[in-house]
Amino acid sequence: MANVYAAECAAFTQIYSVTTRSKARDKHQEHPTQDSPHSHEEDTDISPTVDIDSAVAENEVVQEEDSATDSEADLADNAPEIPDDQFSDIESSPPWYLDWRLLFHLGFLDNLHVSDTLFQSLGFLIESIGLQYRFRRQGDCHHVLDHQLLMTKRSLQPLIMRSDRDLKLPRDAVDTADKASLVSTKPTELVAEAITNNWTGITCENITNRVVSVNLSGLNLSGLVDPSLCNLKFLEVLDVGCNMFHGVVPDQLMSVNGLRELVLKKNEGLGGFVPKLIGNFSDKLEKIDISFCSFQGDVPDSLFYLKSLKYIDLSNNLLSGTLRDFEQPIEYLNLASNGFSGTLPCFSSSVESLTVINLANNSIIGGIPTCIASLHGLRELNVSYNELEYQVPPRLIFSEKLLVLDLSHNDFSGVLPSIIAETSEKSGLVLLDLSHNRFSGEIPIGITELKSLQGFFLSNNLLSGEIPARIGNLTYLQAIDLSYNLLSGPIPLNIVGCFQLLELKLSNNNLSGTIQPELDALDSLKILDVSNNKFSGEIPLTLAGCRSLEVVDLSSNNLAGELNEAILKWTNLRFLSLAHNNFNGALPYWLFSFEGIQFIDLSCNNFSGFIPEGNFNISSSFNNRKRTTYTDTDSPLHIRAVANVENHELRFEYYILSSVGIDLSGNFLSGEIPEGLFGLQGMEYLNLSYNSLVGQISTKLEKMRSLKTLDLSHNSLTGQIPANISGLQELLFLNLSYNCLSGFVPKNQRFWRFPGAFAGNPNLCVAFPGEGCQTAKYPVGTGDMFEERKGGLISVWAFGISSFVSFYVSVVVIFCSAPMRSYIFQPLKSEF
């Protein structure tokens, strides 16, 4: 029965295309009767020989004694068919019989070979597992196969799946093959050994050689999952995750009764209705992971009753249904990013076993039941992005084993509990995220006792009072985000005790005082954002000691003074915003000397003098043209932080999404615009409006191929608009209004979208379709990306008056129309 066991190891090779070698066909047609043991001497080194008569006789005896003949016949009945002419090239001296199963195992016969053989179910190309050999009248079949069978190549190569489904074995060939099989014990054992030892991801059981594990994860495979894969009846582990399979999972997969682990994750095109996939699995199933696929439908009730099931990951699909408790004890549950509804269960059957609950991004309602704190082994609870509400129960105190608690993006309200989790010197919460809710009151002192805390997020709430002075006790803290609250008072001095801090975000509060010079102790700090507060004074020189800073946002405060050269020590700086403050003096010559800078915003200050020539070529971002998908011009910076807990440690990652640009608008700058500023290929945003700049717009403007926003309005620029401005294909916003430009607007239909871009230039000729040359007098369109500090009052009044006139005219028109008047005053029909 060894040949049957080996057949199971080769079950995934049941579908492929078979062709013949044209060169060999021509040779046989020229010499149809001249077969000899040495007819192909050039292939002798790689071509073991087989005595056909001995093999046939020996196998006839084996088949008479073997009790498995019937099962082999059933296997032959289901075999694919190949046209008769495909056998014409095989050497055939006296009568012989071909067992097609041998072909399936060994791949190549002498002149009958597998061409671009494709595993439809696995997506592999057996390029030359060719096992080439001949049928000859010499020696012992077993001896020859044992000692001369050679594999020219055993490596498998990934290939996008395609299959020839039309090639099938003829019925008479199958019947004949079943009567006199050439499959012998030793060659099939040899093939099974080759599969076990050399085929990536295939594992056979040591004694029986049955395939028990198929692991093809991350091999860049694509195509359909073929039902023939389900012929592996003793399969225990199937992992085809992290590939590009598509279509539906075959129903036959449920017939594999011994399956313990099923992993289909990260195949975005793979889907279908989950009830067909999960509904009929046996009780042996322990793990199912179909995350990041396209499965849909209601999850069947049977999922909640599978006795052995411990690991469940159905996240990031299109699944739905009502969340309910599991009857069996589970260890891992991830249903994130689906459409589940209902309330949060207690998981009473998993009090000791459950370690992870991730139900983020669903439609779960209600509150958090106190009973969930009884899950003694719980390490992670994530219910963010749901519709949970009410106050967090004061008696909800988690054990010290809890590492992650994420209740963000819900509708929780009320005050925060004084104690939310137990803690010890070696264990306790690592990540606490309560952001984007409606919590009110002060930050409880008890949070400062969470000694293991590394990520602390309370942004976008209604919290008031001061930042706890004992926050410096959290020495492991890496990220603090208290932005968008109602906090007041100064930054506590002992925050420097958080010496591992990477992110400090306190923006959009009512904090006041000065920026503490002692903050230089936070030498690991990468993100400092205290914008939109009431800080005053100057930037402390000691802050230059934070040499790791990449993002500095001090905008919208009451800071003043001149820029000091000390901040050149921020050598990793990527984003700098000092906008909407009272900084003054000349722009320093080193302003554009930061090598990695992406965005500089000094708008709405009191800077004066010339724009420094500087070294505009120092920044790779300004000079390398690249396409970005970031188009939010109202907020040129967005930081997305990702916190993952592994081995009790927070892995804090952040992504800075920023356009590449310079904003010097709303100052008192004079002189000409430096030539070098117009030659930056990577520049996406340039705003120099509301200054006193003179001179002409450089023709180097054409080099700014990435430019999306250009605002030079409200200056004293002269000369003509460069004709090559028409070549800026990425341009989305243009404003050259209120200057002293002359000549003609370049003839380009794209400029018809910016009629207000040329207003306020008396000597500028604007020619639009169907109109002659006229003075630009169109109002400035909407879309200004700055707060108009100079002349803003007139613009606001003009906008208000025009809006009122438009509204009045609309009301008159409507009420003068009888049909419209009757529609407006028609009473609503009651629905009760």
Secondary structure, 3 states (H helix, E strand, C coil): CHHHHHHHHCHHHCCCCEEECHHHHHHHHHCCCCCCCCCCHHHHHHCCEECHHHHHHHHHHHHHHCCCHHHHHHHHHCCCCCCHHHHCCCCCCCCCCCCHHHHHHHCCCCCEEECCCECCCCCEECCCCCCCCEECCCCCHHHHHHHHCCCCCCCCEECECCCCCCCCCCHHHHHHHHHCCCCCHHHHHHHHHHHHHHCCCEEECCCCCCEEEEECCCCCCEEECCHHHHHCCCCCEEECCCCEEEEECCHHHHHCCCCCEEECCCCCEEEEEHHHHHCCCCCCCCEEECCCCEEEEECCHHHHCCCCCCEEECCCCEEEEECCCCCCCCCEEECCCCEEEEECCCCHHHCCCCCEEECCCCEEEECCCHHHHHCCCCCEEECCCCEEEEECCCCCCECCCCCEEECCCCEEEEECCCCCECCCCCCCCCEEECCCCEEEECCCHHHHHCCCCCEEECCCCEEEECCCHHHHHCCCCCEEECCCCEEEECCCHHHHHCCCCCEEECCCCEEEEECCHHHHHCCCCCEEECCCCEEEECCCHHHHHCCCCCEEECCCCEEEECCCHHHHHCCCCCEEECCCCEEEEECCCCCCCCCCCCEEECCCCEEEEECCCCCCCCCHHHHCCCCCCCCCCCCCEEEEEEEEEECCEEEEEEEEEECCEEECCCCEEEEECCHHHHHCCCCCEEECCCCEEECECCHHHHHCCCCCEEECCCCCCEEECCHHHHHCCCCCEEECCCCEEEEECCCCHHHHHCHHHHCCCCEEEECCCCCCCEECCCCCCCCCCCCCCCCHHHHHHHHHHHHHHHHHHHHHHHHCCHHHHHHHCCCCCCCC
